[in-house]
Amino acid sequence: MSKKAWIYTLLVGQIFLWTGSAFISVLYKLLNYYEPAAVTLYTEVLYYILQAAGIALFAIILKIKPSLAGKRSFVIFAIVLTVLFTAAALLFDIGWLVMSSGLLMNLGIGMLSGAYLTRLSTHIPQQSRGRAFGYSYAIGSIGTWLLSLPDSGILLQGGLAIYVFVGMAAISVALVRWLEPITDDNGQWQTEIVRLDKKLILVVLSIPLVCSIVNGLGCYFSAADVSTVLNSAFTRIFYAVGLVVAGIVNDRNRRYGAICCITALIFPFVSLALHNEVGISAFLSVFSYIFYGFFSVYRVVLFADLAGKRSSYLFLAVFGLLSGRLGDAIGTLGGIMTSGNQLLLTCASAGVFIVCAILFFNLYHELYMPRLSEKENTEALLSEYEARYELVARQSEIFRLVVKGCSNAEISSELFLSGNTVKYHMKNILRKTGCSNRTELIATFKKSTK
């Protein structure tokens, strides 16, 4: 990766470190006031929805007033907003105030996410985007785990966490000067002049949503089941492994990344089949984070690539994570609603998986199947038509010239044949194809290619 890509990776990694750690600290704080099942609803449904709302808010600002959203000062504003509500959530001693402050904290996290996702499209080359994003989130994940080590996680659960997060946020503000602003000077990110099909955009939007729903349903474990045997921060190590591998795979070949993403959906069904034991549930919850890394990276680079093609599409850069966060929330909510009914949960997962497979097939065919050039495509169509009507070599030569609009005299000159010979072959071509004249022959061929 380039120096610019590494700077981006380290900066985003540092931001994700303290925001991800803050998310876990607020989760621990909520467990003091609410039952684990309620905490699951707050953190993995409501908080994710607020993150999606923050991302959407950034996209709207970027679309309406790009000069504002693209400034470094906007990133600083989002950092300050996030750390203020983080501190509030950790300082309050009333449950509903902790929960509400956490909601606003996640709104800020969403806006921060939008700010660095757009720069992934504008400032990082396509061949480095998977690693830049995967490595940055891996840095943050490993950092969260390291913060959880002292005194068995007391640092993340105690009052000292506030000072840690404020200090890290201050470092983020200082580092923002290395984050380049988003401008459209000389079309710096407009690498291609393209027009995206609306149907394709709809399919692309649906993929991370339904993938995340399947993953959320299949890998749903209530905090009541897992919290007694699992350190939430410990799962970040496994998430980091998945992120690093997924980043490398996606940069090597986007098709490989897409295949790994859809293949990873097998894991939720394994998880459902082994859902009964608490110990196994905890193990599967940890292990699922490796596979979750493939979803996280692919859904981001998918939209980063599309947004990087044209400046007017830049707002699309955030929709991979936005759609994924909504899918995470819907999947977890589905798990909560079907809790205790394993058959219903499995059927729901299977149904969404079928939808996901259909959408993925359309996406794969549209984006990753090799496309023939116009010349190669025309050649293939001509060959198929000739084979269908069993035209011999000389008839094929004449047929191709007829399609080009050549007269008998021009064909005679081109192929060094007499006029009578051309007429003889034309008569046989019309007989084989069932056409009465050359005009009908051309029309029939063109109609067959549509």
C-alpha positions as CSV (number, residue, x, y, z in Angstrom):
1,M,0.0,0.0,0.0
2,S,1.1,3.6,-0.5
3,K,2.1,6.0,2.2
4,K,-1.3,7.8,1.9
5,A,-3.1,4.5,2.4
6,W,-1.1,3.6,5.5
7,I,-1.8,7.1,7.0
8,Y,-5.5,6.5,6.3
9,T,-5.3,3.0,7.9
10,L,-3.6,4.2,11.1
11,L,-6.0,7.2,11.5
12,V,-9.2,5.2,11.0
13,G,-7.8,2.4,13.2
14,Q,-7.1,4.8,16.0
15,I,-10.7,6.3,15.7
16,F,-12.2,2.8,15.6
17,L,-10.2,1.8,18.6
18,W,-11.7,4.2,21.0
19,T,-15.2,4.3,19.5
20,G,-15.4,0.5,19.5
21,S,-14.1,0.4,23.0
22,A,-16.6,3.0,24.1
23,F,-19.4,0.9,22.6
24,I,-18.3,-2.0,24.9
25,S,-17.9,0.2,27.9
26,V,-21.4,1.5,27.5
27,L,-22.6,-2.1,27.2
28,Y,-21.0,-3.0,30.5
29,K,-22.6,0.1,32.1
30,L,-26.0,-0.8,30.8
31,L,-25.7,-4.3,32.4
32,N,-25.8,-2.5,35.8
33,Y,-29.3,-1.3,35.1
34,Y,-31.0,-3.7,32.7
35,E,-31.3,-7.4,32.1
36,P,-28.9,-8.9,29.5
37,A,-31.8,-9.5,27.0
38,A,-32.7,-5.8,27.2
39,V,-29.1,-4.7,26.8
40,T,-28.9,-6.9,23.7
41,L,-31.9,-5.0,22.3
42,Y,-30.4,-1.6,23.1
43,T,-26.9,-2.2,21.9
44,E,-27.3,-4.5,18.9
45,V,-30.6,-3.1,17.6
46,L,-31.2,0.5,18.7
47,Y,-27.5,1.5,18.8
48,Y,-26.9,0.0,15.3
49,I,-30.0,1.8,14.0
50,L,-28.6,5.1,15.4
51,Q,-25.2,4.4,13.7
52,A,-27.1,3.9,10.4
53,A,-28.9,7.2,11.1
54,G,-25.6,9.0,11.6
55,I,-24.2,7.5,8.4
56,A,-27.4,8.6,6.5
57,L,-27.2,12.1,8.0
58,F,-23.6,12.4,6.7
59,A,-24.7,11.2,3.3
60,I,-27.5,13.8,3.1
61,I,-25.1,16.6,4.1
62,L,-22.6,15.4,1.6
63,K,-25.2,15.4,-1.1
64,I,-26.7,18.8,-0.3
65,K,-23.5,20.6,0.8
66,P,-20.4,18.6,-0.1
67,S,-18.1,21.5,0.8
68,L,-19.2,21.2,4.4
69,A,-19.1,17.4,4.8
70,G,-15.7,17.2,3.1
71,K,-13.9,19.5,5.5
72,R,-11.6,18.4,8.3
73,S,-13.6,20.5,10.7
74,F,-16.6,18.3,10.1
75,V,-14.6,15.3,11.2
76,I,-13.5,17.2,14.3
77,F,-17.1,18.1,15.1
78,A,-18.1,14.4,14.8
79,I,-15.3,13.4,17.1
80,V,-16.2,16.0,19.8
81,L,-19.9,15.1,19.6
82,T,-19.1,11.4,20.0
83,V,-16.7,11.7,22.9
84,L,-19.1,14.1,24.7
85,F,-22.0,11.7,24.7
86,T,-19.6,8.8,25.5
87,A,-18.5,10.6,28.6
88,A,-22.2,11.4,29.5
89,A,-23.1,7.7,29.1
90,L,-20.3,6.6,31.4
91,L,-20.9,9.4,34.0
92,F,-24.7,9.2,34.4
93,D,-26.0,6.9,37.2
94,I,-29.6,6.6,35.8
95,G,-30.3,3.8,33.4
96,W,-32.4,5.6,30.9
97,L,-29.9,8.5,30.7
98,V,-27.0,6.0,30.1
99,M,-29.0,4.4,27.3
100,S,-30.1,7.7,25.7
101,S,-26.5,9.1,25.8
102,G,-25.4,5.9,24.2
103,L,-27.9,6.5,21.4
104,L,-26.4,9.9,20.6
105,M,-22.9,8.5,20.9
106,N,-23.7,6.0,18.2
107,L,-25.2,8.8,16.0
108,G,-21.8,10.5,16.2
109,I,-20.0,7.2,15.5
110,G,-22.2,7.0,12.3
111,M,-21.2,10.4,11.1
112,L,-17.5,9.6,11.8
113,S,-17.9,6.4,9.8
114,G,-19.4,8.4,6.9
115,A,-16.5,10.8,6.9
116,Y,-13.8,8.1,6.5
117,L,-15.8,5.9,4.2
118,T,-16.0,8.6,1.6
119,R,-12.3,9.2,1.8
120,L,-11.8,5.5,1.1
121,S,-13.3,6.1,-2.3
122,T,-11.7,9.4,-3.0
123,H,-8.1,9.0,-1.7
124,I,-7.3,5.3,-1.6
125,P,-6.7,3.4,-4.9
126,Q,-9.1,0.6,-5.6
127,Q,-6.4,-2.1,-5.3
128,S,-5.7,-1.0,-1.7
129,R,-9.2,-0.3,-0.4
130,G,-9.8,-3.8,1.1
131,R,-6.5,-3.8,3.0
132,A,-6.8,-0.2,4.1
133,F,-10.3,-0.7,5.6
134,G,-9.6,-4.3,6.9
135,Y,-6.3,-3.3,8.6
136,S,-7.7,-0.2,10.1
137,Y,-10.6,-2.0,11.7
138,A,-8.2,-4.8,12.8
139,I,-6.0,-2.2,14.5
140,G,-9.0,-0.9,16.4
141,S,-10.2,-4.4,17.3
142,I,-6.9,-5.5,18.6
143,G,-6.5,-2.2,20.5
144,T,-9.9,-2.8,22.2
145,W,-8.8,-6.3,23.3
146,L,-5.5,-4.9,24.7
147,L,-7.5,-2.3,26.7
148,S,-9.6,-5.2,28.2
149,L,-6.5,-7.0,29.6
150,P,-5.6,-4.9,32.6
151,D,-7.4,-6.3,35.8
152,S,-9.7,-8.6,33.7
153,G,-11.3,-5.7,31.8
154,I,-11.7,-3.3,34.7
155,L,-10.3,-0.5,32.6
156,L,-13.2,-0.7,30.2
157,Q,-15.8,-1.2,33.0
158,G,-14.6,1.4,35.4
159,G,-14.5,5.2,35.6
160,L,-11.0,5.4,34.2
161,A,-12.4,4.6,30.8
162,I,-13.7,8.1,30.5
163,Y,-10.2,9.6,30.7
164,V,-8.9,7.0,28.2
165,F,-11.5,7.8,25.6
166,V,-11.2,11.6,26.0
167,G,-7.4,11.3,25.6
168,M,-7.8,9.1,22.5
169,A,-10.3,11.5,21.1
170,A,-7.9,14.4,21.6
171,I,-5.3,12.4,19.7
172,S,-7.8,11.8,16.9
173,V,-8.4,15.5,16.6
174,A,-4.6,16.1,16.3
175,L,-4.3,13.4,13.7
176,V,-7.2,14.8,11.6
177,R,-4.7,17.2,9.9
178,W,-3.4,14.2,8.1
179,L,-6.8,13.4,6.7
180,E,-7.1,15.0,3.4
181,P,-10.3,17.1,2.7
182,I,-12.7,16.0,0.0
183,T,-12.7,18.4,-2.9
184,D,-13.7,18.1,-6.6
185,D,-10.7,20.0,-7.9
186,N,-9.9,18.7,-11.3
187,G,-12.2,15.7,-10.7
188,Q,-9.6,14.1,-8.5
189,W,-11.7,11.0,-7.7
190,Q,-13.6,10.8,-11.0
191,T,-11.8,7.9,-12.5
192,E,-14.5,6.9,-14.9
193,I,-17.5,8.5,-16.7
194,V,-20.2,5.9,-16.0
195,R,-23.9,5.7,-15.6
196,L,-25.0,3.1,-13.0
197,D,-28.2,1.2,-13.7
198,K,-30.9,1.8,-11.0
199,K,-31.6,-1.9,-10.9
200,L,-28.0,-2.6,-10.2
201,I,-27.9,0.0,-7.4
202,L,-30.9,-1.6,-5.8
203,V,-29.4,-5.0,-5.9
204,V,-26.1,-3.7,-4.5
205,L,-28.0,-2.0,-1.7
206,S,-29.9,-5.2,-0.9
207,I,-26.8,-7.5,-0.7
208,P,-25.2,-6.2,2.6
209,L,-28.7,-5.8,4.1
210,V,-29.8,-9.4,3.5
211,C,-26.3,-10.8,4.2
212,S,-26.3,-9.1,7.6
213,I,-29.8,-10.2,8.4
214,V,-28.9,-13.9,7.7
215,N,-25.7,-13.5,9.8
216,G,-27.6,-11.7,12.6
217,L,-30.4,-14.4,12.7
218,G,-28.0,-17.3,12.5
219,C,-25.4,-16.0,14.9
220,Y,-27.8,-14.4,17.4
221,F,-27.0,-15.1,21.0
222,S,-28.6,-13.2,23.8
223,A,-26.3,-11.5,26.2
224,A,-28.1,-13.6,28.9
225,D,-26.6,-16.7,27.3
226,V,-23.1,-15.5,26.5
227,S,-22.2,-12.8,29.1
228,T,-21.6,-15.3,31.9
229,V,-18.8,-17.1,29.9
230,L,-17.6,-14.6,27.4
231,N,-15.5,-11.4,27.5
232,S,-17.1,-9.2,24.9
233,A,-13.7,-7.5,24.1
234,F,-12.1,-10.9,23.5
235,T,-14.2,-11.4,20.4
236,R,-12.3,-8.5,18.8
237,I,-9.2,-10.6,18.3
238,F,-11.2,-13.0,16.1
239,Y,-12.8,-10.1,14.3
240,A,-9.4,-8.7,13.5
241,V,-8.2,-12.0,12.0
242,G,-11.3,-12.0,9.7
243,L,-10.8,-8.4,8.7
244,V,-7.1,-8.8,7.8
245,V,-7.7,-11.9,5.7
246,A,-10.8,-10.4,4.0
247,G,-8.9,-7.2,3.2
248,I,-6.1,-9.2,1.5
249,V,-8.6,-11.4,-0.4
250,N,-10.7,-8.5,-1.6
251,D,-7.7,-6.6,-2.9
252,R,-6.3,-9.7,-4.7
253,N,-9.6,-10.2,-6.5
254,R,-13.1,-8.7,-5.8
255,R,-14.7,-11.8,-7.1
256,Y,-12.9,-13.9,-4.5
257,G,-14.1,-11.5,-1.8
258,A,-17.6,-11.8,-3.0
259,I,-17.5,-15.6,-3.0
260,C,-16.0,-15.7,0.5
261,C,-18.7,-13.3,1.7
262,I,-21.6,-15.5,0.4
263,T,-19.8,-18.7,1.4
264,A,-19.5,-17.4,5.0
265,L,-23.3,-17.5,5.2
266,I,-23.0,-21.2,5.7
267,F,-21.7,-20.5,9.2
268,P,-24.9,-19.1,10.7
269,F,-26.7,-22.4,9.9
270,V,-23.9,-24.4,11.6
271,S,-24.4,-22.0,14.5
272,L,-28.2,-22.7,14.6
273,A,-27.6,-26.4,14.5
274,L,-25.4,-26.2,17.7
275,H,-27.4,-23.6,19.5
276,N,-28.4,-25.5,22.7
277,E,-25.4,-25.4,24.9
278,V,-24.3,-22.2,26.6
279,G,-20.6,-23.1,26.2
280,I,-21.0,-23.9,22.6
281,S,-23.0,-20.7,22.0
282,A,-20.2,-18.7,23.5
283,F,-17.6,-20.4,21.4
284,L,-19.7,-20.0,18.2
285,S,-20.3,-16.3,19.0
286,V,-16.5,-15.8,19.2
287,F,-15.8,-17.8,16.1
288,S,-18.5,-16.1,14.1
289,Y,-16.5,-12.8,14.2
290,I,-13.9,-14.3,11.8
291,F,-16.6,-14.8,9.2
292,Y,-18.2,-11.4,10.1
293,G,-14.9,-9.8,8.9
294,F,-15.7,-10.9,5.4
295,F,-19.1,-9.2,5.5
296,S,-17.6,-6.0,7.0
297,V,-14.9,-5.6,4.3
298,Y,-16.8,-6.7,1.3
299,R,-19.9,-4.5,1.9
300,V,-17.6,-1.5,2.3
301,V,-15.4,-2.0,-0.7
302,L,-18.4,-2.9,-2.9
303,F,-19.8,0.6,-2.4
304,A,-16.4,2.3,-2.3
305,D,-15.6,1.0,-5.8
306,L,-19.0,2.2,-7.1
307,A,-18.7,5.6,-5.5
308,G,-15.1,6.0,-6.7
309,K,-16.2,5.9,-10.4
310,R,-17.9,9.3,-10.4
311,S,-18.1,12.3,-8.1
312,S,-21.9,12.5,-8.2
313,Y,-22.0,8.9,-6.8
314,L,-19.7,9.7,-3.9
315,F,-22.6,9.7,-1.3
316,L,-23.0,6.0,-2.2
317,A,-19.7,5.2,-0.4
318,V,-21.4,5.1,3.0
319,F,-24.3,2.8,2.0
320,G,-22.4,-0.5,2.5
321,L,-22.0,0.1,6.2
322,L,-25.4,1.8,6.5
323,S,-27.2,-1.1,4.9
324,G,-25.1,-3.6,6.9
325,R,-25.9,-1.9,10.2
326,L,-29.6,-2.0,9.5
327,G,-29.2,-5.7,8.5
328,D,-27.4,-6.3,11.8
329,A,-30.2,-4.7,13.7
330,I,-33.0,-6.5,11.9
331,G,-31.2,-9.8,12.2
332,T,-30.7,-9.4,16.0
333,L,-34.3,-8.2,16.4
334,G,-35.4,-11.3,14.5
335,G,-33.3,-13.4,16.9
336,I,-34.9,-11.7,19.9
337,M,-38.5,-12.1,18.6
338,T,-38.0,-15.8,17.7
339,S,-36.0,-16.6,20.8
340,G,-37.0,-20.0,22.1
341,N,-38.5,-21.1,18.8
342,Q,-35.6,-22.8,17.0
343,L,-37.7,-24.0,14.1
344,L,-39.0,-20.5,13.3
345,L,-35.6,-19.0,13.6
346,T,-34.1,-21.6,11.2
347,C,-36.9,-21.1,8.7
348,A,-36.5,-17.3,8.8
349,S,-32.8,-17.6,8.3
350,A,-33.3,-20.0,5.4
351,G,-35.8,-17.8,3.7
352,V,-33.6,-14.7,3.9
353,F,-30.7,-16.8,2.7
354,I,-32.6,-17.8,-0.5
355,V,-33.3,-14.2,-1.2
356,C,-29.7,-13.3,-0.6
357,A,-28.5,-16.1,-3.0
358,I,-30.7,-14.8,-5.8
359,L,-29.6,-11.2,-5.3
360,F,-26.0,-12.3,-5.1
361,F,-26.2,-14.3,-8.3
362,N,-27.6,-11.2,-10.1
363,L,-24.8,-9.0,-8.6
364,Y,-22.1,-11.5,-9.5
365,H,-23.3,-11.8,-13.1
366,E,-23.5,-8.1,-13.5
367,L,-20.2,-7.0,-11.9
368,Y,-17.8,-10.0,-12.1
369,M,-18.7,-12.1,-15.2
370,P,-16.2,-11.3,-18.0
371,R,-17.8,-9.1,-20.7
372,L,-17.1,-9.5,-24.4
373,S,-16.0,-6.4,-26.3
374,E,-18.4,-5.2,-29.0
375,K,-16.3,-6.9,-31.7
376,E,-16.1,-10.2,-29.8
377,N,-19.8,-10.1,-29.1
378,T,-20.7,-9.5,-32.8
379,E,-18.5,-12.3,-33.8
380,A,-20.2,-14.7,-31.4
381,L,-23.6,-13.7,-32.6
382,L,-22.7,-14.2,-36.3
383,S,-21.1,-17.6,-35.5
384,E,-24.2,-18.7,-33.6
385,Y,-26.5,-17.6,-36.5
386,E,-24.4,-19.4,-39.0
387,A,-24.3,-22.6,-37.0
388,R,-28.0,-22.5,-36.4
389,Y,-28.8,-22.5,-40.2
390,E,-25.8,-24.7,-41.1
391,L,-24.1,-22.2,-43.4
392,V,-21.0,-23.5,-45.1
393,A,-17.7,-21.5,-45.1
394,R,-18.4,-19.6,-48.4
395,Q,-22.0,-18.9,-47.4
396,S,-20.8,-17.6,-44.1
397,E,-18.4,-15.2,-45.8
398,I,-21.2,-13.9,-48.1
399,F,-23.7,-13.7,-45.2
400,R,-21.4,-11.5,-43.2
401,L,-20.9,-9.1,-46.0
402,V,-24.6,-8.9,-46.6
403,V,-25.1,-8.0,-42.9
404,K,-22.6,-5.2,-43.4
405,G,-24.8,-3.9,-46.2
406,C,-22.7,-4.9,-49.2
407,S,-24.4,-5.3,-52.6
408,N,-23.8,-8.4,-54.8
409,A,-21.3,-6.5,-56.9
410,E,-19.3,-5.4,-53.8
411,I,-19.4,-9.0,-52.5
412,S,-18.1,-10.2,-55.9
413,S,-15.3,-7.8,-55.8
414,E,-14.4,-8.5,-52.2
415,L,-14.3,-12.3,-52.5
416,F,-13.1,-12.5,-56.1
417,L,-16.2,-14.3,-57.3
418,S,-18.3,-14.0,-60.3
419,G,-21.7,-12.3,-60.0
420,N,-23.5,-15.6,-60.9
421,T,-21.6,-17.4,-58.1
422,V,-22.6,-14.8,-55.5
423,K,-26.3,-15.1,-56.7
424,Y,-26.1,-18.9,-56.4
425,H,-24.8,-18.7,-52.8
426,M,-27.3,-16.0,-51.9
427,K,-30.1,-18.2,-53.2
428,N,-29.0,-21.1,-50.9
429,I,-28.5,-18.8,-47.9
430,L,-32.1,-17.4,-48.3
431,R,-33.4,-21.0,-48.7
432,K,-31.7,-22.2,-45.5
433,T,-32.8,-19.2,-43.4
434,G,-36.3,-19.1,-44.8
435,C,-36.0,-15.5,-46.0
436,S,-37.4,-14.2,-49.2
437,N,-34.7,-11.4,-49.8
438,R,-31.6,-9.9,-48.3
439,T,-33.6,-7.2,-46.5
440,E,-35.6,-9.8,-44.6
441,L,-32.3,-11.8,-44.0
442,I,-30.7,-8.8,-42.3
443,A,-33.8,-8.0,-40.3
444,T,-34.1,-11.6,-39.2
445,F,-30.5,-11.7,-38.0
446,K,-30.8,-8.4,-36.1
447,K,-34.0,-9.6,-34.4
448,S,-32.3,-12.8,-33.3
449,T,-29.6,-10.8,-31.5
450,K,-32.0,-8.9,-29.3
